Amino acid sequence: MDCQTGIVSIYTKDDKDAFLTRAASVLNHARAAGMTVIHVQVGFRPGLPEVSSRNVLFGAIKSSAQHQKLFQEPLGAIPAVIAPKEGEIVITKHRVSAFTGTDLAMIVRANDIDTLVLYGIATSGVVLSTLVEAADADFRLAVIKDCCADLDSNLHDCLINKFFPSRASVLSAREFIEAP
């Protein structure tokens, strides 16, 4: 979720290649296992009509042409190593949660999906909000901890080690791939 070129570069800094390699290994394992792969990206229409000035987070993006570039080509693209393959679903969201204002819930229901494996950027943003909403909707959940990133490493660690385990299985990329 939200693993777009500009966002990955900002949130992973020196670890970008290693992050993308881990994410690609998880994604390729899921594909090989026949799992439904759904990519989630942030995107807006020109002029950001989806964003209210009352929304502190997205309002800051709406008022900054520089910030808006993060969601436009080429920075808004999903990096090639984890890019969607033909037939994979891409959800474009306009809020923090992957569910809010999207058709994600309809897609998972229509495909009888009861378990979600989550990873993305930011841990305290899309991963947290999507996990909470999915847990409330009774999905079984797993979070790939080393395929999540956040600018606040203490908050990332707290969520991964304390909060997420109360609602999901928390696994490393290697643990996910090696799981029976």
Contacts in CASP RR format, 6 or more apart in sequence:
PFRMAT RR
TARGET T0000
AUTHOR 0000-0000-0000
METHOD contacts of the structure
MODEL  1
MDCQTGIVSIYTKDDKDAFLTRAASVLNHARAAGMTVIHVQVGFRPGLPE
VSSRNVLFGAIKSSAQHQKLFQEPLGAIPAVIAPKEGEIVITKHRVSAFT
GTDLAMIVRANDIDTLVLYGIATSGVVLSTLVEAADADFRLAVIKDCCAD
LDSNLHDCLINKFFPSRASVLSAREFIEAP
1 39 0 8 1.000
1 40 0 8 1.000
1 98 0 8 1.000
1 118 0 8 1.000
1 119 0 8 1.000
1 120 0 8 1.000
1 121 0 8 1.000
1 126 0 8 1.000
1 127 0 8 1.000
1 130 0 8 1.000
2 40 0 8 1.000
2 41 0 8 1.000
2 42 0 8 1.000
2 120 0 8 1.000
2 121 0 8 1.000
2 122 0 8 1.000
2 126 0 8 1.000
3 20 0 8 1.000
3 23 0 8 1.000
3 78 0 8 1.000
3 79 0 8 1.000
3 82 0 8 1.000
3 119 0 8 1.000
3 120 0 8 1.000
3 121 0 8 1.000
4 41 0 8 1.000
4 42 0 8 1.000
4 70 0 8 1.000
4 71 0 8 1.000
4 75 0 8 1.000
4 76 0 8 1.000
4 77 0 8 1.000
4 78 0 8 1.000
4 79 0 8 1.000
5 74 0 8 1.000
5 75 0 8 1.000
5 76 0 8 1.000
5 77 0 8 1.000
5 78 0 8 1.000
5 79 0 8 1.000
6 70 0 8 1.000
6 75 0 8 1.000
6 76 0 8 1.000
7 42 0 8 1.000
7 70 0 8 1.000
7 76 0 8 1.000
7 121 0 8 1.000
8 16 0 8 1.000
8 19 0 8 1.000
8 20 0 8 1.000
8 79 0 8 1.000
8 121 0 8 1.000
8 149 0 8 1.000
9 16 0 8 1.000
9 75 0 8 1.000
10 70 0 8 1.000
10 151 0 8 1.000
11 121 0 8 1.000
11 122 0 8 1.000
11 149 0 8 1.000
11 150 0 8 1.000
11 151 0 8 1.000
12 19 0 8 1.000
12 20 0 8 1.000
12 121 0 8 1.000
12 149 0 8 1.000
15 149 0 8 1.000
19 147 0 8 1.000
19 149 0 8 1.000
20 79 0 8 1.000
20 81 0 8 1.000
20 82 0 8 1.000
21 81 0 8 1.000
22 144 0 8 1.000
22 146 0 8 1.000
22 147 0 8 1.000
22 173 0 8 1.000
23 81 0 8 1.000
23 82 0 8 1.000
23 119 0 8 1.000
23 120 0 8 1.000
23 144 0 8 1.000
23 147 0 8 1.000
23 173 0 8 1.000
24 81 0 8 1.000
24 82 0 8 1.000
25 173 0 8 1.000
25 177 0 8 1.000
26 117 0 8 1.000
26 119 0 8 1.000
26 144 0 8 1.000
26 147 0 8 1.000
26 173 0 8 1.000
26 176 0 8 1.000
26 177 0 8 1.000
27 37 0 8 1.000
27 82 0 8 1.000
29 176 0 8 1.000
29 177 0 8 1.000
30 37 0 8 1.000
30 117 0 8 1.000
31 37 0 8 1.000
31 85 0 8 1.000
35 117 0 8 1.000
36 89 0 8 1.000
36 111 0 8 1.000
36 113 0 8 1.000
37 84 0 8 1.000
37 85 0 8 1.000
37 88 0 8 1.000
37 89 0 8 1.000
38 88 0 8 1.000
38 89 0 8 1.000
38 90 0 8 1.000
38 91 0 8 1.000
38 104 0 8 1.000
38 107 0 8 1.000
38 108 0 8 1.000
39 78 0 8 1.000
39 84 0 8 1.000
39 88 0 8 1.000
39 89 0 8 1.000
39 90 0 8 1.000
39 91 0 8 1.000
40 90 0 8 1.000
40 91 0 8 1.000
40 93 0 8 1.000
40 98 0 8 1.000
40 102 0 8 1.000
40 104 0 8 1.000
40 126 0 8 1.000
40 130 0 8 1.000
41 76 0 8 1.000
41 78 0 8 1.000
41 90 0 8 1.000
41 91 0 8 1.000
41 92 0 8 1.000
41 93 0 8 1.000
42 71 0 8 1.000
42 92 0 8 1.000
42 93 0 8 1.000
42 94 0 8 1.000
43 71 0 8 1.000
43 76 0 8 1.000
43 92 0 8 1.000
43 93 0 8 1.000
43 94 0 8 1.000
44 50 0 8 1.000
44 51 0 8 1.000
44 61 0 8 1.000
44 68 0 8 1.000
44 71 0 8 1.000
44 94 0 8 1.000
47 62 0 8 1.000
48 58 0 8 1.000
48 59 0 8 1.000
48 61 0 8 1.000
48 62 0 8 1.000
48 68 0 8 1.000
50 58 0 8 1.000
50 94 0 8 1.000
51 58 0 8 1.000
51 59 0 8 1.000
51 61 0 8 1.000
51 62 0 8 1.000
51 94 0 8 1.000
52 58 0 8 1.000
52 59 0 8 1.000
53 59 0 8 1.000
53 62 0 8 1.000
57 96 0 8 1.000
58 94 0 8 1.000
58 95 0 8 1.000
60 67 0 8 1.000
61 67 0 8 1.000
61 68 0 8 1.000
61 70 0 8 1.000
61 71 0 8 1.000
62 68 0 8 1.000
69 75 0 8 1.000
70 76 0 8 1.000
77 83 0 8 1.000
78 84 0 8 1.000
84 90 0 8 1.000
89 107 0 8 1.000
91 98 0 8 1.000
91 102 0 8 1.000
91 103 0 8 1.000
91 104 0 8 1.000
91 107 0 8 1.000
92 102 0 8 1.000
93 100 0 8 1.000
93 101 0 8 1.000
93 102 0 8 1.000
93 126 0 8 1.000
94 101 0 8 1.000
95 101 0 8 1.000
96 125 0 8 1.000
96 126 0 8 1.000
96 129 0 8 1.000
97 126 0 8 1.000
97 129 0 8 1.000
97 130 0 8 1.000
97 132 0 8 1.000
97 133 0 8 1.000
98 104 0 8 1.000
98 126 0 8 1.000
98 129 0 8 1.000
98 130 0 8 1.000
99 105 0 8 1.000
99 130 0 8 1.000
99 133 0 8 1.000
99 134 0 8 1.000
99 137 0 8 1.000
100 129 0 8 1.000
100 133 0 8 1.000
105 137 0 8 1.000
108 116 0 8 1.000
108 139 0 8 1.000
113 139 0 8 1.000
114 139 0 8 1.000
114 140 0 8 1.000
115 139 0 8 1.000
115 140 0 8 1.000
115 141 0 8 1.000
115 142 0 8 1.000
116 134 0 8 1.000
116 139 0 8 1.000
116 140 0 8 1.000
116 141 0 8 1.000
116 142 0 8 1.000
117 141 0 8 1.000
117 142 0 8 1.000
117 143 0 8 1.000
117 144 0 8 1.000
117 176 0 8 1.000
118 127 0 8 1.000
118 130 0 8 1.000
118 131 0 8 1.000
118 134 0 8 1.000
118 141 0 8 1.000
118 142 0 8 1.000
118 143 0 8 1.000
118 144 0 8 1.000
118 168 0 8 1.000
119 127 0 8 1.000
119 143 0 8 1.000
119 144 0 8 1.000
119 147 0 8 1.000
119 148 0 8 1.000
120 126 0 8 1.000
120 127 0 8 1.000
120 147 0 8 1.000
120 148 0 8 1.000
120 149 0 8 1.000
121 127 0 8 1.000
121 148 0 8 1.000
121 149 0 8 1.000
121 150 0 8 1.000
122 148 0 8 1.000
122 149 0 8 1.000
122 150 0 8 1.000
122 151 0 8 1.000
123 148 0 8 1.000
123 149 0 8 1.000
123 150 0 8 1.000
123 155 0 8 1.000
123 156 0 8 1.000
123 159 0 8 1.000
123 160 0 8 1.000
124 150 0 8 1.000
124 152 0 8 1.000
124 155 0 8 1.000
124 156 0 8 1.000
124 159 0 8 1.000
125 150 0 8 1.000
127 143 0 8 1.000
127 148 0 8 1.000
127 159 0 8 1.000
128 159 0 8 1.000
128 163 0 8 1.000
131 141 0 8 1.000
131 143 0 8 1.000
131 164 0 8 1.000
131 167 0 8 1.000
131 168 0 8 1.000
132 167 0 8 1.000
134 141 0 8 1.000
135 141 0 8 1.000
135 167 0 8 1.000
135 168 0 8 1.000
141 167 0 8 1.000
141 168 0 8 1.000
141 169 0 8 1.000
142 168 0 8 1.000
142 169 0 8 1.000
142 170 0 8 1.000
142 171 0 8 1.000
142 176 0 8 1.000
143 160 0 8 1.000
143 164 0 8 1.000
143 168 0 8 1.000
143 169 0 8 1.000
143 170 0 8 1.000
143 171 0 8 1.000
144 171 0 8 1.000
144 172 0 8 1.000
144 173 0 8 1.000
144 176 0 8 1.000
145 160 0 8 1.000
145 164 0 8 1.000
145 170 0 8 1.000
145 171 0 8 1.000
145 172 0 8 1.000
146 172 0 8 1.000
146 173 0 8 1.000
147 173 0 8 1.000
148 156 0 8 1.000
148 160 0 8 1.000
149 156 0 8 1.000
150 156 0 8 1.000
150 159 0 8 1.000
160 170 0 8 1.000
161 170 0 8 1.000
164 170 0 8 1.000
171 179 0 8 1.000
END
